[in-house]
Structures are given as C-alpha cells and as structure tokens.
Amino acid sequence: MTEQVLDRAAGYERWFHTLFEEYFDTLDDRLDAPSFSRFTPECLRLLRELSLRGGKRMRIVLLHEAARLVTDEPVEGLAAAALSIELLQTHGLVHDDLIDDSPTRRGGPSTYYAYRERFPGRPQEAVGLTVLAGDLALALSLRALLEAKVPVSVRQAMVEVQTRAAADTFVGQIADLERDFADAPDQEVLHSVADYKSARYSILAPLQLGLLAAGQQPALFEKELREYARLVGISGQMRDDYLDLFGDASVMGKPTGTDIRAGKHSYTLSALLAAVDDTERRVVQAALGDPSCPPETIAAVRAIGERHGVPDRMRADMHRCAEQATEVAAGWRSRWREEAVAFFEHVPLWSVNRTS
C-alpha cells in the first residue's frame, strides 16, 4: 500500500467515526420507543459503545474505493451504505460474543457480559436482551439504507445486497458451528465457511454497495466480484487461523492458541492433523476444546507444527489465494479507473502480510 492510499484510508476512518457518532447522537430521538422504557436507551448505549470501539474500518475503505472504480467525484449514498455495513457488523459482534461466551470485545466488555453484570441474578433475561440488541442493530442496518437519499431503484438494490449479505452470514455462522462437529472437515468445507461467514458481507457487499452508489450495476460483474471476495476472504481467514497459533502474541496483543482451546476446526488444525504422526496427533487432540489448556501445551502443539513445516505451507497457501485474487482484480483494468483497480490489486497481499 502506498502512503497516498494509506492516508486516504485513514481519512475514510476519520470521516466515518464522525458520521457514526452523529448517527448515535440522534438515534434516541428518531427511534420510536415507549416513553417509560429505560431498557431501550440502555440498549442503544451499549450498541453505541461497541460500534464506536471499531478498528481500521476496512469495510468502509472497500466501499469508498469501490465507488472510486467509477468516479473520483463525491458520491451520494455512501454515508447510508457505510452506516448499514457497520451496523450489520455490530449485529454480528453482539451475537458472536453470545455464541462464544466472550467477555470482551474491542478492548471493552461484550454486550452479553455487560447485560450479565447488569442482571446478575437473571441470566435468561441477559441472554434475551443480548439477542434483541443484536436484532435491533440488524434492523437499523437495513433502515439506514431505506433512508438513503438516492433514487428508489438504487435504494432497493442496496437493500437487496445487504439483506442477501446478512442471510449469507447467518448461514455461514450456522455452518461454522456445524464444522466443529465434524472430525476432520475438508478444505472445501473450510473455504465455504470463510466465504459465507465473512467474505460475502465484509468484502462482496461493500464492493456491490459502492458500485451501486456510483451508478454501476454490480450484477453485470457478479461472478468476478464474488470470486475476488471469496479469495480475499479465504486468504484472510487462513491468515487469522495461522496467527492464532504461529503469530507473535506480543505483537497481536492477545495470547495464541485461542482457537485450539475453543475446539475450532480451523485451517491451522486441518494442516496440523494432516502432518502429524499418531503420537503427535494425541497431543493436538488432547489440547483441542480444552479451555484450561496451559500455555506450555499450546507451545508444544506449535512446536509440532513447526517441526513439520506447517507454518511455511500455510503461508504459501494464503499467498497463493491472495495472488489469485490480485489476478481477478487485474482483469478490471479495461473497465474501471486505473488508480482504484490498483488498490484492489494490492489489498489481498497487504491483508495476508499483516502481522496483527
């Protein structure tokens, strides 16, 4: 990534943070809730806190750069699309943390644990309020698009994109849980989960929404957009799984081995089980799904992987997927603006080369 592109991305992040703050500042007044309700404002406060603790906002960057494929002029509708994208992300985080029983998210308490602390003697109500908070974020995500100041046909197309992305993500989350019931899911299962659970809403939908806002019909390029998103999503998931065991904990700011302790059948686990002998397999399987697995055991599993060259093979696999995505983006040069196409060519390898 060039300094110019990174500066542009930082500008999108600043713009969106201001937009998101303003959105939540006025949401109380625009949401129709009973006057007696104290829980509704509290729910909005928790959604606001979680939403504004966001990171680099890569989805927002992809949205804007997708519009720049067509024009470098200001594009109406990007604000509504950006709000929708990140509210859908908030919905996913709220529900993911409930499913995973995660106490923290983005350096603060998860919504689920905030409700558990608020209602320590009423666990069922804490679960219910968490589910409803996530559901409200999803409804607000679609409402943001319905209020977009764009032609009706564009608005309808945007809602269709985001509704499909949400449905695909839910299916992906179901498949993600199902995957961990299998003894040894094959590579295609892992690819499908990465595609449905992550790539379609994090990469494909921002691409489609940006093009729609800029006056293009992404349906005309559906196959190549889906292939690009799928490859970037798979390579990114490979990277995340790789870092979870083979990354530097001091750089990442979190311990390694989380996926193994949680019993996740990740790309890393698949690569390990394909490489080890029977004795080593017993070590790996003993650690799998053990929340109290000590760091020494995780270190032993890591050493087994390193001894068999698993990190090198995983890096090669993720780079191969990233390079294939770059080739897909290169095919856009005859159709769209050179500078923006170059951005999408660089994204895949930049993503897999990050260390945190």
TAJO-V393053 format. One record per helix or strand of 3 or more residues. SS is the DSSP state (H for helix, E for strand). FROM is the first residue (numbers start at 1). LEN is the number of residues. If there is no record, write none. Layout:
BEGIN
ss->(SS SS)
from->(FROM FROM)
len->(LEN LEN)
END
This chain:
BEGIN
ss->(H H H H H H H H H H H H H H H H)
from->(3 39 58 78 111 123 152 187 218 249 258 267 278 295 310 338)
len->(28 14 11 23 8 24 28 27 29 4 5 9 10 13 21 16)
END
